[in-house]
Amino acid sequence: MDEPHELARVDGLSVGRDAGGPAVLDGVDLTLRAGEVLALAGRSGSGKTTLALSLLGRVREGLGVRAGTVRVAGHDPFTPGGRARVRGGLVGFLGQDPASALNPARRLGGTLREAAAMTGAAGWRASARRERERRVREALSEVDLPADPAFLRRYPHQVSGGQAQRVALAVATMGNPRLLVLDEPTSGLDPALAEDLAARLSARHRGAGGAMLLVSHDRSLTGALADRTLRIEGGRLTTPRRPALVREPGPRPRDARAQADRPALLELVGLRATHGRRVTVEGVSLDVAPGGCTALVGPSGSGKTTVARCLLGLHSSWTGALRLAGSDLATDFRGRSRDQRRALQLVAQDAVAALNPREPVRRALLRPLGGREATGEEAERLLWRVGLSPRSLGRLPHELSGGERQRVNLARALAADPLVLVCDEVTSALDTETRDAVLDLLTELRRAEGLGVVLITHDPEVRATADRVVTLAEGRMAGAGRALAGDGGHP
């Protein structure tokens, strides 16, 4: 039997900052064969995304190729001709953040139809309209999304983070690319959907003789799908370490029974949210005690992000009672005082959309710090608290890895001295070690400062750090109660 042919090859690739310093990638060699699924692991900022982007002939601003070559199906993606072939359908790419793939001012249907036209032989010809619509329906079915007119008329901000991720994935796979490069493709999805979706993509690509590069922190996902796994450490590829033991939930800041007897710091009663004439969330209630953590869980699209937007006064149409530290909060953030807005802070799932692409980290942190003295020192302290070096202060968001951007996002929220943090999939883009460090930080803040946390998550290990759990299904409460240590199921 003939050995599968080589689809992509990287030889001695070194990438570093234009200003000099250590290489981000240092002499990397990589071969990817047809029909193969290769997983790439490593800590946040280790160079995984830099290597993935090289297969498209791209490097982030401020970086440059110092040495080495890249070939995809024999084409050099760093030359104009090779780049046109690679980005014209040979390689499909999905980055960590769906915001980078979806135009916020364009309806989902328009984005999908454009992808169908750009990758189809008939293009935009009127005679090919039925073919475009068929391909759109098939692509959405592949990622378990509806293709009805109501869904296609939505804008990216009108769907959940997990749904936006799947739409972006449908766009990336529309042209049946020979090589599919996926950077944390399931980070915003619940575990069952993530495993099913990745398995279907893997099976389809293997059957078509394609290949897949899967960048993921999810060891169970890569272990189930990948033919082999490589790890980046210090800019070099190494053999993977033995998987670490599952993290045991640490001690909670206060006993759950003791917390139940204390007045709620944040209390939401009878939430009803609508989008146009459609009811998206109904009958949802939750509370957070001082120093407590309430996890909000449920399948992708169940209404978790809508609840978070209502808590922050960002959803346009909702009713219900919301109290913070004994005071009523207006449904619209514009009706809340400055102190009330500072007291309730969001750490968003999509760190790219949450940060100004033209604003360095220093300015992003100094704004919520306001007129305090020694703000520069305070900004450095915030970075140390979330595990980042002060050297990041002068960098722009695109110069950071996905995990580093999320930690900046968390630091910015902490700069406002909030009473409650609303964390929407805050650890989904982080490796296990960094995730645990962030969770430990949140636990310490709860213990030392009485910070309340609303934790939206799909990760059972993240959920295990909560005191209470509220489960949503199709916009309604499917359960609520105390969290059980080590319990990854629904309450």
ZICORGI-V6221 format. One record per pair of residues at least 24 apart in sequence whose C-alpha atoms are under 10 Angstrom apart, sorted by the first residue. I is the first residue (numbers start at 0). J is the second residue. Records with the same first field share a line. If there is no record, write none. Layout:
I->J, J
This chain:
2->32, 33
3->31, 32, 33, 34, 35, 208
4->31, 32, 33, 34, 72, 208
5->30, 31, 32, 33, 34, 35, 70, 71, 72, 73, 210
6->30, 31, 32, 33, 34, 35, 70, 71, 72, 73, 177, 178, 208, 209, 210
7->31, 32, 33, 54, 69, 70, 71, 72, 73, 74, 178, 210
8->32, 54, 68, 69, 70, 71, 72, 73
9->50, 53, 54, 67, 68, 69, 70, 71
10->66, 67, 68, 69, 70
11->65, 66, 67, 68, 69
12->50, 53, 64, 65, 66, 67, 68, 69, 235
13->50, 63, 64, 65, 66, 67, 68, 234, 235
14->46, 49, 50, 53, 58, 62, 63, 64, 65, 66, 67, 234
15->49, 58, 61, 62, 63, 64, 65, 66, 234
16->59, 60, 61, 62, 63, 64, 65, 398
17->60, 61, 62, 63, 64, 65
18->61, 62, 63
19->62, 63
21->233, 234
22->46, 62, 63, 64, 65, 233, 234, 235
23->47, 49, 50, 62, 63, 64, 232, 233, 234, 235
24->49, 50, 64, 65, 66, 231, 232, 233, 234, 235, 236
25->65, 66, 67, 232, 233, 234, 235, 236
26->65, 66, 67, 234, 235, 236
27->66, 67, 68, 231, 234, 235, 236, 237
28->67, 68, 69, 235, 236
29->69, 229, 236
30->70
31->71, 178, 210, 211, 212
32->178, 208, 209, 210, 211
33->72, 177, 178, 204, 205, 207, 208, 209, 210, 211
34->177, 178, 201, 202, 203, 204, 205, 206, 207, 208, 209, 210, 211, 226
35->178, 201, 204, 205, 208, 209, 210, 211, 212, 224, 225, 226, 227
36->178, 179, 201, 202, 204, 205, 209, 210, 211, 212, 213, 221, 224, 225, 226, 227, 228
37->180, 210, 211, 212, 213, 214, 221, 224, 225, 226, 227, 228, 229
38->181, 211, 212, 213, 214, 215, 216, 218, 220, 221, 222, 224, 225, 226, 227, 228, 229, 230
39->182, 212, 213, 214, 215, 216, 221, 225, 227, 228, 229, 230, 231, 236, 239
40->213, 214, 215, 216, 217, 218, 221, 228, 229, 230, 231, 232, 236, 237, 239, 240, 430
41->214, 215, 216, 229, 230, 231, 232, 233, 234, 236, 237, 239, 429, 430, 431, 432
42->216, 230, 231, 232, 233, 400, 402, 429, 430, 431, 432, 433
43->216, 399, 400, 401, 402, 403, 404, 428, 429, 430, 431, 432, 433, 434
44->231, 232, 233, 234, 399, 400, 401, 402, 403, 404, 429, 430
45->230, 231, 232, 233, 234, 235, 400
46->230, 231, 232, 233, 234, 235, 236, 400
47->182, 213, 214, 215, 230, 231, 232, 234, 236, 400
48->94, 95, 180, 181, 182, 183, 214, 400, 401
49->234, 400
50->214, 231, 234
51->92, 94, 180, 181, 182, 212, 213, 214
52->92, 94, 180, 182
53->77
54->82, 85, 86, 90, 92, 178, 180, 212
55->81, 82, 83, 84, 85, 86, 89, 90, 91, 92, 180
56->81, 82, 83, 85, 86
57->82
59->397, 398, 399
60->395, 397, 398
61->394, 395, 397, 398
62->398
71->177, 178
72->177, 178
85->176, 177, 178
86->176
87->117, 118, 174, 176
88->117, 118, 119, 171, 172, 173, 174, 175, 176, 177, 178
89->174, 175, 176, 177, 178, 179, 209
90->171, 172, 174, 175, 176, 177, 178, 179, 180, 209, 210, 211
91->168, 170, 171, 172, 173, 174, 175, 176, 177, 178, 179, 180, 181, 211
92->167, 168, 170, 171, 172, 176, 178, 179, 180, 181, 182, 184, 212
93->164, 165, 167, 168, 169, 170, 171, 172, 179, 180, 181, 182, 183, 184
94->164, 167, 168, 171, 180, 181, 182, 183, 184, 214, 401
95->164, 181, 182, 183, 184, 185, 186, 187, 214, 215, 349, 350, 351, 400, 401, 402, 427, 428
96->160, 163, 164, 167, 182, 183, 184, 186, 187, 348, 349, 350, 351, 352, 401, 428
97->155, 160, 161, 162, 163, 164, 165, 166, 167, 168, 184, 187, 349, 351, 352
98->155, 156, 160, 163, 164, 167, 349, 350, 351, 352, 353
99->167, 349, 351, 352
100->163, 164, 166, 167, 168, 170, 171
101->154, 155, 156, 163, 164, 166, 167, 170
102->154, 155
103->154, 155, 156, 157, 352
104->154, 155, 156
105->152, 153, 154, 155
106->150, 151, 152, 153, 154, 155, 156, 157
107->150, 151, 152, 153, 154, 155, 157, 158, 163, 166, 167
108->132, 135, 146, 147, 148, 149, 150, 151, 152, 153, 154, 166
109->151, 152, 153, 154
110->135, 151, 154, 166, 167, 170
111->135, 136, 138, 139, 151, 166, 167, 169, 170, 171, 173
112->151, 170, 173
113->170
114->169, 170, 171, 172, 173, 174
115->170, 172, 173, 174
116->173, 174
117->173, 174
118->172, 173, 174, 175, 176
119->173, 174
134->173, 174
135->169, 170, 173
136->169
137->169, 173
138->165, 166, 168, 169, 170, 171, 172, 173, 174
139->165, 166, 168, 169, 170, 173
140->169
141->165, 168, 169, 172, 196, 199, 200, 203
142->166, 167, 168, 169, 192, 193, 195, 196, 197, 199, 200
143->169, 192, 195, 196
144->169, 300
157->274, 305, 314
158->299, 300, 302, 304, 305
159->187, 188, 299, 300, 301, 302, 303, 304, 305
160->186, 187, 188, 299, 300, 303, 304, 347, 348, 349, 423, 424
161->185, 186, 187, 188, 189, 192, 193, 298, 299, 300, 304, 348
162->187, 188, 299, 300
163->187, 300
164->188
165->193, 196
168->200
172->200, 204
175->203, 204, 207, 209
176->204, 207, 209, 210, 211
177->204, 205, 207, 208, 209, 210, 211
178->204, 208, 209, 210, 211, 212
179->204, 209, 210, 211, 212, 213
180->210, 211, 212, 213, 214
181->211, 212, 213, 214, 215
182->212, 213, 214, 215, 216, 401, 428
183->213, 214, 215, 216, 217, 401, 427, 428, 429
184->213, 214, 215, 428
185->215, 216, 217, 220, 427, 428
186->215, 216, 217, 348, 424, 426, 427, 428, 429, 457, 458
187->299, 348, 349, 423, 424, 425, 426, 427, 428, 456, 457, 458
188->297, 298, 299, 300, 424, 427, 456, 457, 458
189->296, 297, 298, 299, 300, 456, 457, 458, 459
190->217, 219, 220, 298, 299, 457, 458, 459
191->298, 457
192->298, 299
193->220, 299
194->219, 220, 221, 223, 224
195->220
197->221, 223, 224
198->223, 224
200->224
201->225
215->428, 429, 430
216->427, 428, 429, 430, 431, 432, 434
217->427, 428, 429, 430, 431
218->242, 243, 430, 431
243->431, 432
245->431, 460
246->431, 432, 435, 460, 461, 463, 485
247->460, 463, 464, 484, 485
248->435, 438, 460, 461, 462, 463, 464, 465, 483, 484, 485, 486
249->438, 439, 442, 463, 464, 484, 485
250->442, 464, 484
251->290, 291, 292, 442, 443, 445, 446, 463, 464, 465, 466, 484
252->290, 291, 292, 442, 443, 444, 445, 446, 447, 449, 464, 465, 466
253->289, 290, 291, 445, 446, 449, 466
254->291, 466
255->288, 291, 292, 465, 466, 467, 481, 482, 483
256->466, 481
257->288
258->287, 288, 289, 290, 291, 466
259->286, 287, 288, 291, 466, 467, 481
260->288
261->287, 288, 289
262->286, 287, 288, 289, 324, 325
263->287, 288, 289, 291, 322, 323, 324, 325, 451
264->288, 289, 290, 291, 322, 323, 324, 325, 326, 418, 419, 449, 450, 451, 452
265->289, 291, 310, 321, 322, 323, 324, 325, 326, 327, 343, 418, 419, 451, 452, 453
266->310, 320, 321, 322, 323, 324, 325, 327
267->306, 309, 310, 319, 320, 321, 322, 323
268->318, 319, 320, 321, 322
269->318, 319, 320, 321
270->306, 309, 310, 317, 318, 319, 320, 321, 475
271->306, 309, 316, 317, 318, 319, 320, 474, 475
272->302, 305, 306, 309, 314, 315, 316, 317, 318, 319, 474
273->305, 314, 315, 316, 317, 318
274->314, 315, 316, 317
275->315, 316
278->316, 317, 474
279->305, 306, 317, 473, 474, 475
280->305, 306, 317, 471, 472, 473, 474, 475, 476
281->306, 317, 318, 319, 473, 474, 475, 476
282->319, 474, 475, 476
283->319, 469, 470, 471, 474, 475, 476, 477
284->319, 320, 321, 469, 475, 476, 479
285->321, 453, 467, 468, 469, 476, 479, 480
286->321, 322, 323, 451, 453, 467, 469
287->323, 419, 450, 451, 452, 453, 466, 467
288->324, 419, 449, 450, 451, 452, 466, 467
289->324, 418, 419, 445, 446, 448, 449, 450, 451, 452
290->418, 419, 441, 442, 443, 444, 445, 446, 447, 448, 449, 450, 451, 452, 466
291->419, 442, 445, 446, 449, 450, 451, 452, 453, 464, 465, 466, 467
292->419, 420, 421, 441, 442, 445, 450, 451, 452, 453, 454, 462, 464, 465, 466, 467, 468, 482
293->421, 451, 452, 453, 454, 455, 462, 464, 465, 466, 467, 468, 469, 479, 480, 481, 482
294->421, 422, 452, 453, 454, 455, 456, 457, 461, 462, 463, 464, 465, 466, 467, 468, 469, 470, 479, 481, 482
295->422, 423, 453, 454, 455, 456, 457, 462, 465, 467, 468, 469, 470, 471, 479
296->454, 455, 456, 457, 458, 459, 462, 468, 469, 470, 471, 472, 477, 478, 489, 490
297->455, 456, 457, 469, 470, 471, 472, 473, 474, 475, 476, 477, 489
298->456, 457, 470, 471, 472, 473
299->457, 471, 472, 473
300->471, 472, 473, 474
301->470, 471, 472, 473, 474, 475, 476
302->471, 472, 473, 474, 475, 476
303->423, 454, 455, 456, 469, 470, 471, 472, 473, 474, 475
304->347, 348, 422, 423, 424, 455
305->474
306->455, 474
307->345, 347, 421, 422, 423, 453, 454, 455
308->345, 421
310->343, 344, 345, 421, 453
311->335, 339, 340, 343, 344, 345, 421
312->340, 343
323->418, 419
324->418, 419
338->415, 416, 417
339->417, 418
340->415, 417
341->367, 412, 413, 414, 415, 416, 417, 418, 419
342->412, 413, 415, 416, 417, 418, 419, 420
343->412, 415, 416, 417, 418, 419, 420, 421, 451, 452
344->409, 411, 412, 413, 414, 415, 416, 417, 418, 419, 420, 421, 422, 452
345->408, 409, 411, 412, 413, 417, 419, 420, 421, 422, 423, 425, 453
346->405, 406, 407, 408, 409, 410, 411, 412, 413, 420, 421, 422, 423, 424, 425, 454
347->405, 408, 409, 412, 421, 422, 423, 424, 425, 455
348->405, 408, 422, 423, 424, 425, 426, 427, 428, 455, 456
349->401, 404, 405, 408, 423, 424, 425, 427, 428
350->396, 401, 402, 403, 404, 405, 406, 407, 408, 409, 425, 428
351->396, 397, 401, 404, 405, 408
353->396, 404, 405, 408
354->395, 396, 397, 404, 405, 407, 408, 411
355->395, 396, 397
356->395, 396, 397, 398
357->394, 395, 396, 397
358->393, 394, 395, 396
359->391, 392, 393, 394, 395, 396, 397, 398
360->389, 390, 391, 392, 393, 394, 395, 396, 399, 404, 407, 408, 410, 411
361->389, 390, 391, 392, 393, 394, 395, 407, 411
362->392, 393, 395, 411
363->392, 395, 407, 408, 410, 411, 414
364->392, 407, 408, 410, 411, 412, 413, 414, 415
365->411, 414, 415
366->411, 414, 415
367->411, 412, 413, 414, 415, 416
368->411, 412, 413, 414, 415, 416
369->414, 415
377->414
378->410, 411, 414
379->410
380->410
381->406, 407, 409, 410, 411, 412, 413, 414
382->406, 407, 409, 410, 411
383->410
384->409, 410, 413, 436, 437, 440
385->409, 410, 413, 433, 436, 437, 440, 441
386->410, 433, 436, 437, 440
400->428, 429
401->427, 428, 429
402->426, 427, 428, 429, 430, 433, 434
403->428, 429, 433
404->428
405->429
406->433, 434, 437
409->437
413->444
416->450
417->450, 451
418->445, 448, 449, 450, 451, 452
419->445, 449, 450, 451, 452, 453
420->450, 451, 452, 453, 454
421->451, 452, 453, 454, 455
422->452, 453, 454, 455, 456
423->453, 454, 455, 456, 457
424->454, 455, 456, 457, 458, 461
425->454, 455, 456, 461
426->455, 456, 457, 458, 461
427->456, 457, 458, 461
434->461
435->460, 461
438->464
439->464
457->487
458->487
459->485, 486, 487, 488, 489
460->484, 485, 486, 487
461->487
462->486, 487, 488
463->487, 488
